């Protein structure tokens, strides 16, 4: 049987990736001691790989495709094909940032003040390119971990990954610039992409992954409304596209169904009830495929 060898990022993205794949229709099961998760698709062979290493293994053809951060592809300088950009992170549906940060009481106010200073980061190559772009000569050293704890005693500044900035604040660090933004990318080996069966499999995965991400913060809403109340209801109802409206039996009114952001549901349901909507049902969505 043909198989697509597929990499899932081990570490901070692992849980959110497995959750995304579940909504896309793939149930992945990870054993505590195994780097080879099982999946309910006989055409997939999955391997857990550190996101920092993913693009290198894909470039070499050791695996066909996988998910990792755009930042790590740039850091490795890997020649791979980007199938989809998938905007999700550890905590939320957003891009992440690599930021330049210094201690709160540091005299450093901008990247220009880092001339001949020391910077610690895991993203060494990208940071060097950023400094070069700003005509700054500084020492950039690789950090094996606990980067936030290295300033000011060991280095003058750090470049660190953040979603919300809360951890930096907790460590009394001040952001002075964004070095780069990154999102999760679905990447493939060029030779694997040229294989018709693998290419179609990867395209299908991309459609389902993107659909799962679009649906993550949205819900479906359906309700009934009287003939006289339809116009008022449609004015109140935001939608991904035009709501679906169908006649109820015996000219009893209309059934209305739509998709909207989950964040507004708690505010809009009482309003819909007040203008006469009945039988309101909210339901979760796994995928939305435009």
Backbone torsions as a table, in degrees:
resi	resn	phi	psi	omega
1	UNK	NA	138.0	178.0
2	UNK	-69.7	144.0	179.6
3	UNK	-136.5	146.3	171.5
4	UNK	-103.1	121.7	179.0
5	UNK	-86.2	117.9	-165.4
6	UNK	-127.0	134.8	-178.7
7	UNK	-105.2	132.9	173.2
8	UNK	-107.4	134.5	-178.4
9	UNK	-68.6	126.0	177.5
10	UNK	-84.4	139.5	177.7
11	UNK	113.8	-137.2	-170.8
12	UNK	-63.4	-29.9	-179.5
13	UNK	-89.0	-7.8	-171.5
14	UNK	-60.3	-51.3	-175.5
15	UNK	-63.8	-45.5	-179.2
16	UNK	-68.3	-31.0	177.5
17	UNK	-68.9	-43.5	179.1
18	UNK	-64.9	-37.6	176.7
19	UNK	-65.4	-41.2	177.8
20	UNK	-63.0	-42.9	179.9
21	UNK	-65.5	-33.8	176.8
22	UNK	-62.1	-45.0	178.2
23	UNK	-66.5	-27.3	177.4
24	UNK	-77.3	-11.1	176.7
25	UNK	111.8	8.1	-177.4
26	UNK	-118.1	119.1	178.1
27	UNK	-94.0	115.2	-177.6
28	UNK	-106.6	132.1	-178.4
29	UNK	-118.1	123.1	-175.7
30	UNK	-113.4	124.8	173.5
31	UNK	-84.9	146.5	-177.9
32	UNK	-59.6	-29.1	-173.4
33	UNK	-109.7	6.4	-174.6
34	UNK	-116.5	143.7	173.8
35	UNK	-97.3	8.3	-178.1
36	UNK	-122.4	84.0	178.4
37	UNK	-63.6	155.1	173.0
38	UNK	-96.8	156.9	-178.6
39	UNK	-146.6	149.1	-177.1
40	UNK	-84.1	46.0	175.6
41	UNK	-145.3	109.9	-175.8
42	UNK	-67.1	-12.1	179.5
43	UNK	-89.0	-3.5	179.6
44	UNK	-111.8	136.7	170.2
45	UNK	-121.0	115.5	-169.7
46	UNK	-106.2	143.3	177.1
47	UNK	-135.1	135.6	173.0
48	UNK	-82.2	127.3	-178.2
49	UNK	-138.5	140.5	176.4
50	UNK	-58.1	135.2	-178.4
51	UNK	-58.8	-29.5	178.8
52	UNK	-64.7	-26.3	-176.0
53	UNK	-100.7	-13.3	-168.5
54	UNK	-55.9	-50.9	-173.0
55	UNK	-66.3	-30.5	178.9
56	UNK	-68.0	-41.4	178.5
57	UNK	-68.2	-34.5	178.1
58	UNK	-71.4	-42.1	178.4
59	UNK	-58.6	-39.2	-178.9
60	UNK	-78.8	-10.7	179.7
61	UNK	83.2	12.4	177.5
62	UNK	-68.0	-35.3	167.7
63	UNK	-128.4	159.6	-175.2
64	UNK	-80.2	-40.7	-171.8
65	UNK	-159.8	167.8	178.3
66	UNK	-179.7	179.9	-178.7
67	UNK	-115.2	133.3	177.9
68	UNK	-159.4	-179.2	178.1
69	UNK	-86.2	143.0	175.2
70	UNK	-58.0	-31.3	179.4
71	UNK	-61.1	-39.7	-178.4
72	UNK	-75.9	-27.8	173.3
73	UNK	-65.3	-44.4	179.0
74	UNK	-66.5	-40.0	-179.4
75	UNK	-62.3	-41.5	-179.0
76	UNK	-79.9	-18.5	-176.8
77	UNK	65.9	33.5	-174.0
78	UNK	-78.0	142.5	175.9
79	UNK	-95.4	93.1	-178.5
80	UNK	-133.4	165.7	177.7
81	UNK	-95.5	129.4	175.3
82	UNK	-90.2	116.3	-179.5
83	UNK	-85.6	-46.8	-179.6
84	UNK	-147.3	146.7	166.5
85	UNK	-97.2	124.1	-174.1
86	UNK	-118.6	106.0	-173.4
87	UNK	-83.7	88.4	169.8
88	UNK	-148.7	153.0	-178.6
89	UNK	-134.9	-163.4	-177.1
90	UNK	-64.7	-44.2	-172.0
91	UNK	-106.4	-31.5	-170.2
92	UNK	-151.9	172.9	179.0
93	UNK	-85.2	84.7	-177.0
94	UNK	-159.8	160.4	169.3
95	UNK	-72.6	156.2	173.8
96	UNK	-105.1	161.3	-179.1
97	UNK	-123.7	140.8	165.2
98	UNK	-97.1	117.8	-173.3
99	UNK	-116.4	150.6	173.1
100	UNK	-89.8	122.4	-175.4
101	UNK	-133.5	149.2	179.7
102	UNK	-134.0	163.8	175.1
103	UNK	-58.3	148.8	-176.0
104	UNK	-55.2	-35.9	-176.9
105	UNK	-94.3	11.7	179.8
106	UNK	-70.6	148.1	176.8
107	UNK	-79.5	-8.5	-179.2
108	UNK	-72.9	124.3	-177.3
109	UNK	-114.0	-20.4	-179.3
110	UNK	-151.5	172.4	179.9
111	UNK	-61.2	-29.7	-179.7
112	UNK	-62.4	-25.4	-179.1
113	UNK	-78.8	-1.0	-177.5
114	UNK	-94.3	9.8	177.3
115	UNK	-55.8	124.0	178.9
116	UNK	65.5	17.4	176.6
117	UNK	-94.2	179.2	-179.6
118	UNK	-114.5	137.5	-178.6
119	UNK	-129.8	135.6	176.9
120	UNK	-110.6	137.8	179.3
121	UNK	-167.5	159.3	168.8
122	UNK	-84.0	-22.2	-174.8
123	UNK	-97.3	66.3	-170.1
124	UNK	-66.0	-52.2	-173.7
125	UNK	-66.0	-41.6	178.4
126	UNK	-65.1	-39.4	178.9
127	UNK	-64.8	-41.1	177.8
128	UNK	-61.8	-40.4	178.2
129	UNK	-65.7	-37.4	177.6
130	UNK	-63.5	-44.1	178.5
131	UNK	-65.1	-41.3	178.7
132	UNK	-61.5	-41.5	178.2
133	UNK	-60.3	-32.6	-179.5
134	UNK	-95.7	9.8	177.7
135	UNK	56.7	42.2	178.9
136	UNK	-116.2	132.5	176.6
137	UNK	-105.1	111.5	-179.8
138	UNK	-141.5	161.0	177.8
139	UNK	-87.5	122.4	178.5
140	UNK	-111.6	119.0	-178.7
141	UNK	-115.5	145.2	-179.7
142	UNK	-72.8	134.2	178.1
143	UNK	-105.7	125.9	-179.5
144	UNK	-83.6	0.2	-178.9
145	UNK	145.1	170.0	-179.0
146	UNK	51.6	40.5	-176.4
147	UNK	-60.1	-39.5	-176.4
148	UNK	-62.5	-22.5	-177.9
149	UNK	-87.1	-2.6	-172.6
150	UNK	-88.2	-18.1	177.0
151	UNK	-102.8	135.6	9.8
152	UNK	-100.5	-1.6	-170.8
153	UNK	-70.0	-36.1	-175.4
154	UNK	-106.2	-32.4	-179.8
155	UNK	-139.1	167.1	179.7
156	UNK	-86.1	-27.8	-176.8
157	UNK	-154.6	165.9	176.0
158	UNK	-132.5	156.9	167.3
159	UNK	-117.4	116.4	-170.6
160	UNK	-135.3	151.8	178.7
161	UNK	-80.3	136.7	178.5
162	UNK	-148.0	148.3	170.9
163	UNK	-102.7	-45.4	-174.8
164	UNK	-116.6	-18.9	-177.0
165	UNK	84.8	-3.6	-175.5
166	UNK	-66.2	-37.5	179.7
167	UNK	-66.7	-38.0	177.5
168	UNK	-63.5	-44.0	178.5
169	UNK	-62.0	-40.0	179.6
170	UNK	-63.5	-28.1	178.5
171	UNK	-96.3	17.2	175.3
172	UNK	58.4	44.1	177.3
173	UNK	-114.2	148.3	-176.7
174	UNK	-118.8	126.8	179.3
175	UNK	-77.9	131.0	177.8
176	UNK	-114.8	-15.3	177.0
177	UNK	-168.6	159.6	172.5
178	UNK	-99.2	122.3	-179.7
179	UNK	-78.6	-45.7	177.6
180	UNK	-161.7	156.0	172.1
181	UNK	-107.0	153.3	-177.9
182	UNK	-146.3	149.8	171.3
183	UNK	-132.2	168.5	176.5
184	UNK	-71.5	138.2	178.3
185	UNK	-124.9	145.0	174.6
186	UNK	-98.3	110.7	-172.7
187	UNK	-119.6	158.9	-176.2
188	UNK	-140.3	155.1	171.2
189	UNK	-71.4	138.9	-176.2
190	UNK	-61.8	-41.6	-179.6
191	UNK	-67.0	-40.2	177.4
192	UNK	-61.7	-37.2	-180.0
193	UNK	-65.4	-28.7	-179.8
194	UNK	-76.6	-15.4	176.8
195	UNK	-77.2	119.4	-174.0
196	UNK	-56.4	-43.2	-178.2
197	UNK	-66.7	-45.4	-179.3
198	UNK	-66.0	-40.0	179.7
199	UNK	-61.2	-43.9	179.4
200	UNK	-65.6	-38.4	178.1
201	UNK	-63.3	-43.6	-179.4
202	UNK	-68.3	-38.3	176.4
203	UNK	-61.3	-42.1	179.0
204	UNK	-63.4	-43.5	177.1
205	UNK	-60.3	-43.1	-179.4
206	UNK	-60.3	-42.7	178.4
207	UNK	-62.0	-44.4	-177.5
208	UNK	-71.0	-39.8	178.0
209	UNK	-62.1	-46.8	-178.9
210	UNK	-64.2	-39.6	177.7
211	UNK	-62.4	-38.0	179.4
212	UNK	-67.2	-36.9	-179.2
213	UNK	-71.9	-42.8	178.3
214	UNK	-59.0	-37.6	-175.2
215	UNK	-80.3	-12.4	-169.2
216	UNK	-60.1	-37.6	-178.3
217	UNK	-109.2	23.0	-180.0
218	UNK	-124.0	158.8	176.9
219	UNK	-136.1	161.4	172.4
220	UNK	-95.7	148.3	179.8
221	UNK	-137.7	128.7	176.1
222	UNK	-131.6	152.2	-176.2
223	UNK	-164.3	168.0	173.2
224	UNK	-111.2	150.3	179.3
225	UNK	-146.7	148.7	179.7
226	UNK	-69.4	165.3	178.0
227	UNK	-57.3	-41.9	-176.5
228	UNK	-74.5	-22.7	-174.6
229	UNK	-92.3	-5.6	-173.4
230	UNK	-60.1	-47.3	-175.4
231	UNK	-60.5	-43.8	180.0
232	UNK	-65.2	-38.1	-179.8
233	UNK	-65.3	-43.9	-178.1
234	UNK	-64.8	-30.4	177.0
235	UNK	-69.5	-28.9	-178.4
236	UNK	-85.9	-15.7	-165.4
237	UNK	-101.5	104.5	172.3
238	UNK	-73.0	156.1	-176.0
239	UNK	-151.7	154.2	173.1
240	UNK	-61.2	-42.9	170.1
241	UNK	-140.5	-168.4	-179.6
242	UNK	-60.8	130.3	179.4
243	UNK	-57.5	151.4	175.2
244	UNK	-84.6	125.2	-178.7
245	UNK	-123.4	128.2	178.3
246	UNK	-136.9	151.7	-178.5
247	UNK	-73.6	139.0	169.3
248	UNK	-81.5	159.5	179.6
249	UNK	-62.7	151.1	175.4
250	UNK	60.3	30.8	178.2
251	UNK	53.9	37.8	-175.9
252	UNK	-86.0	3.4	-179.1
253	UNK	130.2	-151.0	-176.1
254	UNK	-132.1	150.2	168.0
255	UNK	-102.8	130.0	-177.0
256	UNK	-122.1	134.4	179.8
257	UNK	-136.4	138.4	-178.1
258	UNK	-152.3	171.6	175.6
259	UNK	-121.7	134.2	-179.7
260	UNK	-148.7	170.3	179.9
261	UNK	-67.1	133.1	-179.6
262	UNK	-59.9	-29.9	-175.4
263	UNK	-64.3	-21.5	-177.5
264	UNK	-102.3	-4.3	-173.7
265	UNK	-61.2	-43.1	-176.2
266	UNK	-64.1	-25.3	178.3
267	UNK	-86.7	-33.5	-172.6
268	UNK	-85.3	-29.7	-178.1
269	UNK	-60.1	-47.4	177.4
270	UNK	-59.8	-35.5	177.9
271	UNK	-65.8	-41.9	179.0
272	UNK	-63.7	-38.5	178.3
273	UNK	-63.7	-40.0	-178.0
274	UNK	-66.1	-29.8	-179.5
275	UNK	-92.9	8.9	169.9
276	UNK	109.3	3.7	178.6
277	UNK	-66.8	142.1	-179.7
278	UNK	-130.8	160.1	177.1
279	UNK	57.6	41.0	-176.3
280	UNK	-72.3	126.6	179.9
281	UNK	-125.0	125.5	172.9
282	UNK	-105.1	134.6	-179.4
283	UNK	-139.5	149.1	-178.4
284	UNK	-78.6	159.2	-179.0
285	UNK	-122.6	139.2	174.3
286	UNK	-91.9	-41.2	-177.4
287	UNK	-144.3	144.1	168.7
288	UNK	-127.4	115.3	-179.0
289	UNK	-107.4	108.4	-177.3
290	UNK	-60.8	NA	NA
